[in-house]
Amino acid sequence: MNLDDSRFQASESVEPTRICVIGAGYVGLTAAACLSELGHEVRCVEVDATRLAALARAEIPIYEPGLDELVTRHTSSGRLTFTDDMASAMDGVSVALLCVGTPPRSDGEPDLRQLGRAATAAAAAATSDVALVVKSTVPPGTCEALELFVGGHAPDGLRVRVVSNPEFLREGRAVWDFFHPDRVVVGADDSDLARVVAGLYPSSWPLVACSRRSAELVKYASNTFLAVKISFANEVAALCEALGAETDKVLGGVGLDARIGGAFLNPGPGFGGSCLPKDLSGFIAVAESAGRPSEVARAAQRANDTALITLAAKIESALGSLEGRTIAVLGLAFKAGTDDTRFSPAVALVRELEKRGAHVRAHDPIARVAEPGVHQVADPYEAAHGAEALVVATGWEQYRELDPLRLREAMSGHVIMDAVGVLAIEPLRDAGFDLYGIGRGLVTSFAPVLWRPLEWMLDAGQPSGVANP
Ligand SMILES: NC(=O)c1ccc[n+]([C@@H]2O[C@H](COP(=O)([O-])OP(=O)(O)OC[C@H]3O[C@@H](n4cnc5c(N)ncnc54)[C@H](O)[C@@H]3O)[C@@H](O)[C@H]2O)c1
């Protein structure tokens, strides 16, 4: 990525501030590098020794376009440093960003222990009054509780306040998103403090200043809405299959409505990643505990589970049975453009196919799955070698370029399931493949539904004023 590309550069500057960023994951590392680019002095604290050692060697532990150049530029300029020592990082700092993980517990609620530990350590290391700014995604009420909790850990005479400033970046476009936010949301109980946190960003960026629980809910509600959109798109695609309608035209037509918008209306194996499933279940839990259960959110969650099972069942029915069959799965990342496989539908699909008896050989251009049992190879044609079916599970651009004739030669079967809609249908059909998809390709369940119009026509043929029998 070229840093001369303005998409990856700060176009405006801000009043430089010394900031501590806690956690060097997708959110923390992006925030640390981009805040340095805006002109701030950033000290980034990371507890993971492997991650820290990689950063010390100027290696970026995650795949994120544009990030490596920013990190290199600002570690060289001295505006960005990495450490595991909270005391030195917090020395003289009045703003600390908490960017630690909030993974889901088995009951669906977020596990906030990393946040509690990081906030406590930061409060204890404070050398002046400090604002702890929560960028991690947390349920409404967390910032208020955190402020009460960490207050007792601060050195005598120092005040620790907690502000909500949720992060909205998309993995794979994190740097671009940082510099082009749809909105910066700052939730604080004091307008002076809100101004300090908002002042970390250029004043031209759209700002929503609100209460802490409002800010926390903006993030939860946004991700829940996106999840609902994806689940709805999958249900419309299933209906298109049943009715023989063209899914791309239907969802494309729906998305052109400015009130709806086309983003997140693409059918696929369902949503995954470290955010949508977790934030949806967090939203459901919060709504329930507030006595306002969300039927819409619950339905989106059920529909998402169904999407993956329906996909596996379609592959099974295309092959007759999955017992002992060899299947190539292309894509393991939860979406194209990232190396993140946390809660990836592609990985879940591999597991589901194996559960049904298949042997899976998988490929991903960037992502690596460390779990045992996932057989990953370095080349898509190697994955296809001898396979009876091939499934595209992540929409990497490079899968569009696959050569149908080479695939046909490599594979022993002729079934392709394009779960993400990246392949061109005709060339694969010409090469002798049966191409299945979600709402496109070979459809087996189409049943004519003419009875409805016919009944209406019969009724319309009655003389007016004659009651129906
Ligand atoms: N990944 C995304 O796309 C995204 C987008 C918006 C919001 N979020 C939210 O942001 C938060 C972070 O997400 P992420 O994907 O960056 O997580 P991550 O797991 O990639 O990174 C978290 C980092 O924090 C470090 N850490 C944990 N405890 C620490 C401590 N006490 N001190 C220093 N470092 C510590 C971990 O070692 C890890 O490197 C989550 O709440 C997530 O829901 C994520």
The ligand as a Tripos MOL2 file, in Angstrom:
@<TRIPOS>MOLECULE
LIG
   44    48     1     0     0
SMALL
NO_CHARGES

@<TRIPOS>ATOM
      1 N1        -12.0600   -6.2710   15.0940 N.am      1 LIG1
      2 C1        -12.9760   -5.4200   14.6770 C.2       1 LIG1
      3 O1        -13.2930   -5.3360   13.4940 O.2       1 LIG1
      4 C2        -13.6510   -4.5050   15.6550 C.ar      1 LIG1
      5 C3        -14.3770   -3.4060   15.1730 C.ar      1 LIG1
      6 C4        -15.0000   -2.5600   16.0880 C.ar      1 LIG1
      7 C5        -14.9360   -2.8330   17.4410 C.ar      1 LIG1
      8 N2        -14.2520   -3.9390   17.8800 N.ar      1 LIG1
      9 C6        -14.1890   -4.1770   19.3240 C.3       1 LIG1
     10 O2        -12.9260   -3.7010   19.7810 O.3       1 LIG1
     11 C7        -12.4210   -4.5660   20.8100 C.3       1 LIG1
     12 C8        -11.0610   -5.1140   20.4060 C.3       1 LIG1
     13 O3        -11.2240   -5.9010   19.2410 O.3       1 LIG1
     14 P1         -9.9630   -6.4870   18.4470 P.3       1 LIG1
     15 O4        -10.5140   -7.2260   17.2910 O.co2     1 LIG1
     16 O5         -8.9680   -5.4060   18.2410 O.co2     1 LIG1
     17 O6         -9.4060   -7.5280   19.5250 O.3       1 LIG1
     18 P2         -8.0170   -8.3180   19.4810 P.3       1 LIG1
     19 O7         -8.2470   -9.5500   20.2620 O.co2     1 LIG1
     20 O8         -7.5160   -8.3880   18.0800 O.co2     1 LIG1
     21 O9         -7.0170   -7.3590   20.2730 O.3       1 LIG1
     22 C9         -7.0660   -7.1390   21.6620 C.3       1 LIG1
     23 C10        -5.6270   -6.9700   22.1290 C.3       1 LIG1
     24 O10        -5.6340   -6.5200   23.4980 O.3       1 LIG1
     25 C11        -4.5490   -7.1530   24.1510 C.3       1 LIG1
     26 N3         -4.7670   -7.0630   25.6020 N.ar      1 LIG1
     27 C12        -5.6630   -7.7380   26.3600 C.ar      1 LIG1
     28 N4         -5.5650   -7.3630   27.6590 N.ar      1 LIG1
     29 C13        -4.5950   -6.4160   27.7130 C.ar      1 LIG1
     30 C14        -4.0360   -5.6380   28.7800 C.ar      1 LIG1
     31 N5         -4.4590   -5.7620   30.0390 N.pl3     1 LIG1
     32 N6         -3.0640   -4.7600   28.4920 N.ar      1 LIG1
     33 C15        -2.6070   -4.6290   27.2080 C.ar      1 LIG1
     34 N7         -3.0880   -5.3540   26.1610 N.ar      1 LIG1
     35 C16        -4.0890   -6.2210   26.4110 C.ar      1 LIG1
     36 C17        -4.5760   -8.5650   23.5960 C.3       1 LIG1
     37 O11        -3.3650   -9.2470   23.8300 O.3       1 LIG1
     38 C18        -4.8340   -8.2900   22.1170 C.3       1 LIG1
     39 O12        -3.6420   -8.1130   21.3860 O.3       1 LIG1
     40 C19       -13.5000   -5.6190   21.0260 C.3       1 LIG1
     41 O13       -14.3680   -5.1840   22.0380 O.3       1 LIG1
     42 C20       -14.2320   -5.6460   19.7060 C.3       1 LIG1
     43 O14       -15.5610   -6.0800   19.8440 O.3       1 LIG1
     44 C21       -13.5870   -4.7640   17.0180 C.ar      1 LIG1
@<TRIPOS>BOND
     1     1     2 1
     2     2     3 2
     3     2     4 1
     4     4     5 ar
     5     4    44 ar
     6     5     6 ar
     7     6     7 ar
     8     7     8 ar
     9     8     9 1
    10     8    44 ar
    11     9    10 1
    12     9    42 1
    13    10    11 1
    14    11    12 1
    15    11    40 1
    16    12    13 1
    17    13    14 1
    18    14    15 2
    19    14    16 1
    20    14    17 1
    21    17    18 1
    22    18    19 2
    23    18    20 1
    24    18    21 1
    25    21    22 1
    26    22    23 1
    27    23    24 1
    28    23    38 1
    29    24    25 1
    30    25    26 1
    31    25    36 1
    32    26    27 ar
    33    26    35 ar
    34    27    28 ar
    35    28    29 ar
    36    29    30 ar
    37    29    35 ar
    38    30    31 1
    39    30    32 ar
    40    32    33 ar
    41    33    34 ar
    42    34    35 ar
    43    36    37 1
    44    36    38 1
    45    38    39 1
    46    40    41 1
    47    40    42 1
    48    42    43 1
@<TRIPOS>SUBSTRUCTURE
     1 LIG1         1 GROUP 0 **** ****
